[in-house]
Amino acid sequence: MAYRYNKLWKLLIDKEMNKVNLRDAAGITSATLAKLSKNQNVSMEVLGRICKVLECDVGDVVEYVDETKEEFLHEQR
């Protein structure tokens, strides 16, 4: 399974926040922020904290990407 947090980064821009602001406001670690930056899995607790700070829903910060489908489409190009 793969997740992308592109929506999160766009939302931060819209709210005029940077990653450090988010880290501090949500009470997450630098390591967790690095995981988000690398599109790695993070806990639902972390996503919940982020959503609380940004006043949004989980779907506003993360999207699921079907790697199998994406690989197939890439091979077709």
N, CA, C and O atoms as a GROMACS GRO file, in nm:
protein
  308
    1MET      N    1   0.084  -0.119   0.000
    1MET     CA    2   0.000   0.000   0.000
    1MET      C    3   0.088   0.124   0.000
    1MET      O    4   0.196   0.127   0.060
    2ALA      N    5   0.039   0.226  -0.068
    2ALA     CA    6   0.114   0.350  -0.076
    2ALA      C    7   0.022   0.468  -0.045
    2ALA      O    8  -0.096   0.470  -0.083
    3TYR      N    9   0.078   0.563   0.022
    3TYR     CA   10   0.004   0.683   0.057
    3TYR      C   11   0.082   0.804   0.009
    3TYR      O   12   0.205   0.802   0.004
    4ARG      N   13   0.010   0.907  -0.025
    4ARG     CA   14   0.072   1.032  -0.064
    4ARG      C   15   0.014   1.144   0.021
    4ARG      O   16  -0.104   1.144   0.055
    5TYR      N   17   0.099   1.235   0.055
    5TYR     CA   18   0.058   1.348   0.140
    5TYR      C   19   0.065   1.480   0.064
    5TYR      O   20   0.078   1.586   0.126
    6ASN      N   21   0.056   1.475  -0.068
    6ASN     CA   22   0.060   1.597  -0.148
    6ASN      C   23  -0.050   1.695  -0.108
    6ASN      O   24  -0.029   1.816  -0.108
    7LYS      N   25  -0.166   1.641  -0.073
    7LYS     CA   26  -0.276   1.727  -0.031
    7LYS      C   27  -0.240   1.804   0.096
    7LYS      O   28  -0.278   1.919   0.113
    8LEU      N   29  -0.166   1.740   0.185
    8LEU     CA   30  -0.123   1.805   0.308
    8LEU      C   31  -0.035   1.924   0.279
    8LEU      O   32  -0.054   2.032   0.335
    9TRP      N   33   0.062   1.906   0.189
    9TRP     CA   34   0.154   2.016   0.158
    9TRP      C   35   0.081   2.132   0.092
    9TRP      O   36   0.112   2.248   0.118
   10LYS      N   37  -0.016   2.102   0.007
   10LYS     CA   38  -0.095   2.208  -0.056
   10LYS      C   39  -0.179   2.281   0.048
   10LYS      O   40  -0.194   2.403   0.043
   11LEU      N   41  -0.234   2.204   0.143
   11LEU     CA   42  -0.314   2.264   0.249
   11LEU      C   43  -0.230   2.356   0.337
   11LEU      O   44  -0.276   2.462   0.379
   12LEU      N   45  -0.107   2.315   0.364
   12LEU     CA   46  -0.018   2.401   0.443
   12LEU      C   47   0.008   2.533   0.372
   12LEU      O   48   0.009   2.639   0.435
   13ILE      N   49   0.028   2.527   0.242
   13ILE     CA   50   0.048   2.650   0.164
   13ILE      C   51  -0.075   2.739   0.175
   13ILE      O   52  -0.063   2.859   0.197
   14ASP      N   53  -0.193   2.679   0.158
   14ASP     CA   54  -0.317   2.756   0.166
   14ASP      C   55  -0.335   2.822   0.303
   14ASP      O   56  -0.388   2.932   0.313
   15LYS      N   57  -0.289   2.755   0.406
   15LYS     CA   58  -0.304   2.807   0.542
   15LYS      C   59  -0.182   2.888   0.587
   15LYS      O   60  -0.171   2.928   0.703
   16GLU      N   61  -0.091   2.911   0.492
   16GLU     CA   62   0.031   2.988   0.518
   16GLU      C   63   0.109   2.934   0.637
   16GLU      O   64   0.154   3.008   0.725
   17MET      N   65   0.125   2.801   0.638
   17MET     CA   66   0.203   2.733   0.741
   17MET      C   67   0.320   2.662   0.673
   17MET      O   68   0.314   2.630   0.554
   18ASN      N   69   0.424   2.637   0.750
   18ASN     CA   70   0.532   2.553   0.698
   18ASN      C   71   0.537   2.424   0.780
   18ASN      O   72   0.459   2.407   0.874
   19LYS      N   73   0.626   2.335   0.744
   19LYS     CA   74   0.632   2.205   0.810
   19LYS      C   75   0.669   2.216   0.957
   19LYS      O   76   0.619   2.140   1.040
   20VAL      N   77   0.755   2.310   0.989
   20VAL     CA   78   0.795   2.328   1.130
   20VAL      C   79   0.676   2.377   1.212
   20VAL      O   80   0.655   2.332   1.325
   21ASN      N   81   0.598   2.469   1.157
   21ASN     CA   82   0.477   2.516   1.226
   21ASN      C   83   0.383   2.400   1.253
   21ASN      O   84   0.329   2.386   1.363
   22LEU      N   85   0.365   2.316   1.152
   22LEU     CA   86   0.277   2.200   1.166
   22LEU      C   87   0.331   2.105   1.273
   22LEU      O   88   0.256   2.059   1.359
   23ARG      N   89   0.459   2.076   1.268
   23ARG     CA   90   0.522   1.986   1.365
   23ARG      C   91   0.496   2.034   1.507
   23ARG      O   92   0.455   1.957   1.593
   24ASP      N   93   0.521   2.161   1.530
   24ASP     CA   94   0.504   2.217   1.664
   24ASP      C   95   0.358   2.220   1.707
   24ASP      O   96   0.326   2.184   1.820
   25ALA      N   97   0.269   2.262   1.619
   25ALA     CA   98   0.128   2.274   1.653
   25ALA      C   99   0.062   2.137   1.676
   25ALA      O  100  -0.024   2.123   1.763
   26ALA      N  101   0.103   2.036   1.599
   26ALA     CA  102   0.044   1.903   1.611
   26ALA      C  103   0.115   1.816   1.714
   26ALA      O  104   0.066   1.709   1.749
   27GLY      N  105   0.230   1.862   1.761
   27GLY     CA  106   0.304   1.785   1.860
   27GLY      C  107   0.360   1.655   1.804
   27GLY      O  108   0.360   1.552   1.871
   28ILE      N  109   0.408   1.661   1.680
   28ILE     CA  110   0.468   1.543   1.619
   28ILE      C  111   0.619   1.560   1.614
   28ILE      O  112   0.670   1.672   1.626
   29THR      N  113   0.689   1.453   1.597
   29THR     CA  114   0.835   1.457   1.598
   29THR      C  115   0.890   1.489   1.459
   29THR      O  116   0.820   1.481   1.359
   30SER      N  117   1.016   1.527   1.457
   30SER     CA  118   1.084   1.551   1.329
   30SER      C  119   1.090   1.423   1.246
   30SER      O  120   1.082   1.427   1.124
   31ALA      N  121   1.104   1.309   1.314
   31ALA     CA  122   1.108   1.180   1.243
   31ALA      C  123   0.975   1.152   1.174
   31ALA      O  124   0.972   1.101   1.062
   32THR      N  125   0.866   1.184   1.241
   32THR     CA  126   0.734   1.165   1.181
   32THR      C  127   0.715   1.259   1.063
   32THR      O  128   0.660   1.220   0.960
   33LEU      N  129   0.761   1.380   1.076
   33LEU     CA  130   0.753   1.476   0.967
   33LEU      C  131   0.834   1.427   0.847
   33LEU      O  132   0.794   1.445   0.732
   34ALA      N  133   0.948   1.366   0.874
   34ALA     CA  134   1.031   1.310   0.767
   34ALA      C  135   0.957   1.196   0.697
   34ALA      O  136   0.964   1.183   0.575
   35LYS      N  137   0.887   1.113   0.774
   35LYS     CA  138   0.808   1.004   0.714
   35LYS      C  139   0.701   1.060   0.621
   35LYS      O  140   0.680   1.009   0.512
   36LEU      N  141   0.635   1.164   0.666
   36LEU     CA  142   0.533   1.228   0.582
   36LEU      C  143   0.596   1.281   0.454
   36LEU      O  144   0.538   1.266   0.345
   37SER      N  145   0.711   1.341   0.465
   37SER     CA  146   0.780   1.397   0.349
   37SER      C  147   0.820   1.288   0.249
   37SER      O  148   0.831   1.314   0.129
   38LYS      N  149   0.842   1.167   0.300
   38LYS     CA  150   0.882   1.055   0.214
   38LYS      C  151   0.764   0.966   0.175
   38LYS      O  152   0.782   0.857   0.120
   39ASN      N  153   0.642   1.013   0.203
   39ASN     CA  154   0.519   0.937   0.173
   39ASN      C  155   0.520   0.799   0.238
   39ASN      O  156   0.475   0.701   0.178
   40GLN      N  157   0.570   0.792   0.360
   40GLN     CA  158   0.569   0.668   0.435
   40GLN      C  159   0.449   0.664   0.529
   40GLN      O  160   0.386   0.767   0.555
   41ASN      N  161   0.418   0.545   0.578
   41ASN     CA  162   0.305   0.528   0.668
   41ASN      C  163   0.328   0.600   0.801
   41ASN      O  164   0.438   0.597   0.856
   42VAL      N  165   0.224   0.662   0.850
   42VAL     CA  166   0.222   0.719   0.985
   42VAL      C  167   0.093   0.673   1.051
   42VAL      O  168   0.001   0.628   0.983
   43SER      N  169   0.088   0.684   1.182
   43SER     CA  170  -0.030   0.634   1.255
   43SER      C  171  -0.152   0.724   1.233
   43SER      O  172  -0.141   0.841   1.196
   44MET      N  173  -0.266   0.665   1.258
   44MET     CA  174  -0.391   0.742   1.252
   44MET      C  175  -0.392   0.850   1.360
   44MET      O  176  -0.454   0.955   1.342
   45GLU      N  177  -0.326   0.824   1.471
   45GLU     CA  178  -0.317   0.924   1.577
   45GLU      C  179  -0.248   1.050   1.525
   45GLU      O  180  -0.293   1.162   1.551
   46VAL      N  181  -0.140   1.031   1.452
   46VAL     CA  182  -0.067   1.144   1.393
   46VAL      C  183  -0.156   1.218   1.295
   46VAL      O  184  -0.165   1.341   1.297
   47LEU      N  185  -0.222   1.143   1.208
   47LEU     CA  186  -0.310   1.207   1.110
   47LEU      C  187  -0.423   1.281   1.180
   47LEU      O  188  -0.464   1.389   1.136
   48GLY      N  189  -0.473   1.225   1.290
   48GLY     CA  190  -0.577   1.292   1.367
   48GLY      C  191  -0.530   1.424   1.427
   48GLY      O  192  -0.603   1.522   1.426
   49ARG      N  193  -0.408   1.425   1.478
   49ARG     CA  194  -0.352   1.549   1.534
   49ARG      C  195  -0.338   1.656   1.425
   49ARG      O  196  -0.368   1.773   1.447
   50ILE      N  197  -0.292   1.613   1.309
   50ILE     CA  198  -0.275   1.706   1.197
   50ILE      C  199  -0.410   1.762   1.155
   50ILE      O  200  -0.423   1.882   1.131
   51CYS      N  201  -0.508   1.675   1.146
   51CYS     CA  202  -0.642   1.720   1.106
   51CYS      C  203  -0.702   1.816   1.208
   51CYS      O  204  -0.771   1.912   1.171
   52LYS      N  205  -0.676   1.792   1.334
   52LYS     CA  206  -0.726   1.882   1.439
   52LYS      C  207  -0.666   2.021   1.423
   52LYS      O  208  -0.736   2.122   1.429
   53VAL      N  209  -0.535   2.026   1.401
   53VAL     CA  210  -0.466   2.154   1.386
   53VAL      C  211  -0.514   2.227   1.261
   53VAL      O  212  -0.536   2.348   1.264
   54LEU      N  213  -0.529   2.153   1.152
   54LEU     CA  214  -0.566   2.215   1.025
   54LEU      C  215  -0.717   2.227   1.005
   54LEU      O  216  -0.763   2.283   0.905
   55GLU      N  217  -0.793   2.174   1.101
   55GLU     CA  218  -0.940   2.177   1.096
   55GLU      C  219  -0.990   2.119   0.964
   55GLU      O  220  -1.062   2.183   0.888
   56CYS      N  221  -0.949   1.993   0.940
   56CYS     CA  222  -0.987   1.927   0.815
   56CYS      C  223  -1.012   1.779   0.841
   56CYS      O  224  -1.005   1.733   0.956
   57ASP      N  225  -1.040   1.706   0.736
   57ASP     CA  226  -1.065   1.562   0.742
   57ASP      C  227  -0.942   1.488   0.692
   57ASP      O  228  -0.860   1.545   0.620
   58VAL      N  229  -0.928   1.361   0.728
   58VAL     CA  230  -0.814   1.280   0.686
   58VAL      C  231  -0.799   1.281   0.534
   58VAL      O  232  -0.687   1.288   0.482
   59GLY      N  233  -0.909   1.273   0.462
   59GLY     CA  234  -0.904   1.274   0.316
   59GLY      C  235  -0.850   1.403   0.258
   59GLY      O  236  -0.815   1.409   0.140
   60ASP      N  237  -0.844   1.507   0.340
   60ASP     CA  238  -0.789   1.634   0.295
   60ASP      C  239  -0.637   1.639   0.302
   60ASP      O  240  -0.574   1.730   0.248
   61VAL      N  241  -0.576   1.539   0.370
   61VAL     CA  242  -0.431   1.540   0.387
   61VAL      C  243  -0.360   1.420   0.327
   61VAL      O  244  -0.241   1.426   0.299
   62VAL      N  245  -0.431   1.311   0.308
   62VAL     CA  246  -0.367   1.188   0.258
   62VAL      C  247  -0.455   1.122   0.153
   62VAL      O  248  -0.578   1.128   0.159
   63GLU      N  249  -0.389   1.059   0.057
   63GLU     CA  250  -0.462   0.980  -0.043
   63GLU      C  251  -0.394   0.846  -0.059
   63GLU      O  252  -0.272   0.835  -0.052
   64TYR      N  253  -0.475   0.744  -0.082
   64TYR     CA  254  -0.424   0.610  -0.106
   64TYR      C  255  -0.396   0.594  -0.253
   64TYR      O  256  -0.475   0.636  -0.338
   65VAL      N  257  -0.282   0.534  -0.285
   65VAL     CA  258  -0.244   0.512  -0.424
   65VAL      C  259  -0.226   0.362  -0.444
   65VAL      O  260  -0.149   0.298  -0.373
   66ASP      N  261  -0.298   0.307  -0.540
   66ASP     CA  262  -0.286   0.165  -0.573
   66ASP      C  263  -0.160   0.146  -0.655
   66ASP      O  264  -0.157   0.178  -0.774
   67GLU      N  265  -0.056   0.095  -0.592
   67GLU     CA  266   0.074   0.080  -0.659
   67GLU      C  267   0.066  -0.014  -0.779
   67GLU      O  268   0.132   0.010  -0.881
   68THR      N  269  -0.013  -0.118  -0.768
   68THR     CA  270  -0.027  -0.213  -0.878
   68THR      C  271  -0.084  -0.145  -1.002
   68THR      O  272  -0.034  -0.162  -1.112
   69LYS      N  273  -0.188  -0.068  -0.982
   69LYS     CA  274  -0.251   0.004  -1.093
   69LYS      C  275  -0.156   0.108  -1.149
   69LYS      O  276  -0.147   0.125  -1.271
   70GLU      N  277  -0.085   0.177  -1.062
   70GLU     CA  278   0.008   0.281  -1.106
   70GLU      C  279   0.122   0.220  -1.188
   70GLU      O  280   0.163   0.276  -1.289
   71GLU      N  281   0.173   0.105  -1.144
   71GLU     CA  282   0.280   0.037  -1.219
   71GLU      C  283   0.231  -0.007  -1.356
   71GLU      O  284   0.302   0.006  -1.456
   72PHE      N  285   0.107  -0.058  -1.361
   72PHE     CA  286   0.049  -0.100  -1.488
   72PHE      C  287   0.037   0.016  -1.584
   72PHE      O  288   0.072   0.006  -1.701
   73LEU      N  289  -0.014   0.128  -1.534
   73LEU     CA  290  -0.028   0.247  -1.620
   73LEU      C  291   0.108   0.297  -1.667
   73LEU      O  292   0.121   0.342  -1.781
   74HIS      N  293   0.207   0.290  -1.580
   74HIS     CA  294   0.341   0.334  -1.618
   74HIS      C  295   0.399   0.245  -1.729
   74HIS      O  296   0.464   0.293  -1.821
   75GLU      N  297   0.373   0.114  -1.719
   75GLU     CA  298   0.423   0.021  -1.819
   75GLU      C  299   0.355   0.042  -1.954
   75GLU      O  300   0.415   0.014  -2.058
   76GLN      N  301   0.232   0.091  -1.954
   76GLN     CA  302   0.156   0.111  -2.077
   76GLN      C  303   0.204   0.234  -2.155
   76GLN      O  304   0.174   0.247  -2.274
   77ARG      N  305   0.278   0.322  -2.091
   77ARG     CA  306   0.322   0.445  -2.157
   77ARG      C  307   0.435   0.423  -2.249
   77ARG      O  308   0.483   0.518  -2.311
   0.00000   0.00000   0.00000
